[in-house]
Amino acid sequence: MKNKDVFLVNMYVKPYVCKYLRDNFHVANGKFPHIIDLRSDSLLYRDFLNGLQKTDLPVTQAVPSQLRPCLVSIRITYDIFQRHGWELAPEAAQNINIMLEQRCKNILLTYISTLYCVTGNLARCIQIFYEKFGYNEDIWPVDSIRKIWQRDRNVPKETFYTDIIQKISDFILAKMSGNGTLTKQASRNYENNRIQF
């Protein structure tokens, strides 16, 4: 799509990927309120550029699917438009979608697995994730999140719990040393006593 100095490449993505792109790469523009600019992420931008192609028509339409119903418009420069093209090859769109979906799942798994180690309540962890990142049932359904978490989680609870307790302990010792309750020498001695569970 072209409008004076604005050149856009359309791509359909899953709703949670659309939210991720808008949260991380949104560019404010009055005429086009949902423009995405990938240039700040060199790896993603390189893959995007490599997937561009020139077609017989100057502007073609990407086609939505049930799997990927949300349209995002990615900004390109006039130079990129001329040199690389104005449409994503289907394989490139698929690969970029897979990469973006994996990024979103990594954020999900890291955040929820960490919370789960502390709370042990998956439903509450998902609710906190929704609140923190602005997702909801329409954008990323709970059932989908549960399946991803159950299939791909990899944070061993015991190791994480030990690390958290150790960090809290170190923080408390630093505070007590800072306010004079403990001397620095005693604080260092206590810090060397590692906690085991």
C-alpha positions as CSV (number, residue, x, y, z in Angstrom):
1,M,0.0,0.0,0.0
2,K,1.3,3.4,-0.9
3,N,0.4,6.9,0.3
4,K,3.0,9.6,-0.6
5,D,5.9,8.7,1.6
6,V,4.3,5.7,3.4
7,F,4.8,2.3,2.0
8,L,3.2,-0.6,3.7
9,V,3.4,-4.4,3.5
10,N,0.4,-6.3,4.9
11,M,0.7,-9.5,6.7
12,Y,-1.9,-11.6,8.7
13,V,-0.9,-12.8,12.1
14,K,-2.5,-14.4,15.2
15,P,-4.2,-12.0,17.6
16,Y,-1.5,-12.3,20.3
17,V,1.3,-11.7,17.7
18,C,-0.6,-8.6,16.5
19,K,-0.6,-7.3,20.1
20,Y,3.1,-8.1,20.5
21,L,3.9,-6.2,17.3
22,R,1.8,-3.2,18.3
23,D,3.3,-3.1,21.8
24,N,6.9,-3.4,20.6
25,F,7.0,-1.8,17.1
26,H,4.0,0.5,16.8
27,V,4.6,3.8,15.0
28,A,2.2,6.7,15.7
29,N,0.7,7.9,12.4
30,G,-2.6,9.8,12.2
31,K,-3.7,8.5,8.8
32,F,-2.6,4.9,9.5
33,P,-3.0,4.2,13.2
34,H,-1.6,0.7,13.3
35,I,1.7,0.9,11.4
36,I,4.5,-1.4,12.5
37,D,8.1,-0.5,12.0
38,L,10.5,-3.5,12.4
39,R,13.8,-1.6,11.9
40,S,14.6,-1.5,15.6
41,D,15.0,-5.4,15.6
42,S,17.8,-6.1,13.2
43,L,17.2,-9.9,13.0
44,L,13.5,-9.7,12.4
45,Y,13.9,-6.8,10.0
46,R,16.6,-8.7,8.0
47,D,14.3,-11.8,7.7
48,F,11.4,-9.5,6.7
49,L,13.5,-7.8,3.9
50,N,14.8,-11.1,2.6
51,G,11.1,-12.3,2.2
52,L,10.0,-9.3,0.2
53,Q,9.3,-9.8,-3.5
54,K,8.2,-7.8,-6.5
55,T,4.9,-8.9,-8.1
56,D,3.2,-8.1,-11.3
57,L,0.8,-5.8,-9.5
58,P,2.2,-2.8,-7.5
59,V,-0.1,-3.6,-4.6
60,T,-1.6,-7.0,-3.8
61,Q,-3.7,-8.1,-0.8
62,A,-2.6,-10.6,1.8
63,V,-5.4,-13.1,2.6
64,P,-6.6,-13.7,6.2
65,S,-7.2,-17.2,7.5
66,Q,-8.9,-18.7,10.6
67,L,-5.5,-19.3,12.0
68,R,-4.1,-15.8,11.4
69,P,-7.0,-13.3,11.2
70,C,-5.3,-10.1,12.3
71,L,-3.9,-7.7,9.7
72,V,-0.7,-5.8,10.5
73,S,0.8,-3.2,8.1
74,I,4.6,-3.0,8.2
75,R,6.2,0.2,7.1
76,I,9.0,0.1,4.5
77,T,10.9,3.0,2.9
78,Y,10.7,4.0,-0.8
79,D,14.2,2.6,-1.3
80,I,13.2,-0.8,0.1
81,F,10.0,-0.7,-2.0
82,Q,12.1,-0.2,-5.1
83,R,15.0,-2.6,-4.3
84,H,13.3,-5.5,-2.5
85,G,9.7,-5.4,-3.3
86,W,6.3,-4.7,-1.8
87,E,4.9,-8.1,-0.9
88,L,6.0,-10.9,1.4
89,A,6.5,-14.2,-0.2
90,P,4.1,-16.8,1.3
91,E,7.0,-18.9,2.7
92,A,8.6,-15.8,4.2
93,A,5.3,-14.7,5.8
94,Q,4.9,-18.2,7.3
95,N,8.5,-18.2,8.7
96,I,8.2,-14.7,10.2
97,N,4.9,-15.7,11.8
98,I,6.5,-18.8,13.3
99,M,9.4,-16.7,14.7
100,L,7.0,-14.1,16.2
101,E,4.7,-16.8,17.6
102,Q,7.8,-18.4,19.3
103,R,8.8,-15.0,20.8
104,C,5.4,-14.6,22.3
105,K,5.4,-18.1,23.6
106,N,8.8,-17.5,25.2
107,I,7.5,-14.4,27.0
108,L,4.4,-16.4,28.1
109,L,6.4,-19.4,29.3
110,T,9.1,-17.4,31.1
111,Y,6.5,-15.2,32.9
112,I,4.0,-17.8,33.8
113,S,6.5,-20.5,34.8
114,T,8.3,-18.0,37.1
115,L,5.0,-17.0,38.7
116,Y,3.9,-20.6,39.0
117,C,7.1,-21.5,40.9
118,V,6.0,-19.0,43.5
119,T,2.2,-19.3,43.5
120,G,1.5,-22.9,42.3
121,N,-1.8,-21.6,40.9
122,L,-1.8,-21.7,37.1
123,A,-5.2,-19.9,36.8
124,R,-3.9,-17.0,38.9
125,C,-0.6,-16.9,36.9
126,I,-2.6,-16.6,33.6
127,Q,-4.7,-13.8,35.1
128,I,-1.6,-11.9,36.3
129,F,-0.1,-12.4,32.8
130,Y,-3.2,-10.9,31.2
131,E,-3.1,-7.9,33.5
132,K,0.6,-7.3,33.1
133,F,0.8,-7.6,29.3
134,G,-2.8,-6.4,28.4
135,Y,-3.9,-9.7,26.9
136,N,-7.4,-11.1,27.3
137,E,-9.5,-14.2,26.3
138,D,-10.1,-12.8,22.8
139,I,-6.5,-12.1,22.1
140,W,-4.9,-15.3,23.7
141,P,-7.5,-17.8,25.1
142,V,-6.8,-19.4,28.4
143,D,-7.1,-22.9,26.9
144,S,-4.4,-22.2,24.4
145,I,-2.1,-20.8,27.2
146,R,-2.7,-23.8,29.3
147,K,-1.8,-26.2,26.5
148,I,1.4,-24.3,25.7
149,W,2.4,-24.1,29.3
150,Q,1.8,-27.8,30.0
151,R,3.6,-28.9,26.8
152,D,6.6,-26.6,26.9
153,R,7.3,-25.4,30.5
154,N,10.9,-26.1,31.5
155,V,11.6,-24.3,34.8
156,P,12.4,-26.7,37.6
157,K,10.5,-25.4,40.6
158,E,13.2,-26.4,43.2
159,T,16.1,-24.6,41.4
160,F,14.0,-21.5,40.9
161,Y,12.7,-21.5,44.4
162,T,16.3,-21.8,45.8
163,D,17.5,-18.9,43.6
164,I,14.6,-16.6,44.7
165,I,15.2,-17.4,48.4
166,Q,18.9,-16.8,47.9
167,K,18.3,-13.4,46.2
168,I,15.9,-12.4,49.0
169,S,18.4,-13.4,51.6
170,D,21.2,-11.4,49.9
171,F,18.9,-8.4,49.7
172,I,18.0,-8.6,53.4
173,L,21.7,-8.9,54.4
174,A,22.6,-5.9,52.2
175,K,19.9,-3.8,53.9
176,M,21.0,-4.8,57.4
177,S,24.6,-4.1,56.5
178,G,23.6,-0.8,55.0
179,N,21.8,0.4,58.1
180,G,24.4,-0.8,60.5
181,T,22.6,-3.8,62.0
182,L,25.4,-6.0,60.6
183,T,28.9,-5.2,59.9
184,K,30.2,-5.7,56.4
185,Q,32.4,-8.5,57.6
186,A,29.5,-10.4,59.1
187,S,27.4,-9.7,56.0
188,R,30.1,-11.2,53.8
189,N,30.4,-14.3,56.0
190,Y,26.6,-14.8,55.9
191,E,26.5,-14.3,52.2
192,N,28.9,-17.1,51.7
193,N,26.5,-19.5,53.5
194,R,24.5,-20.7,50.4
195,I,20.9,-21.9,51.0
196,Q,20.1,-25.5,50.0
197,F,16.6,-27.0,49.7
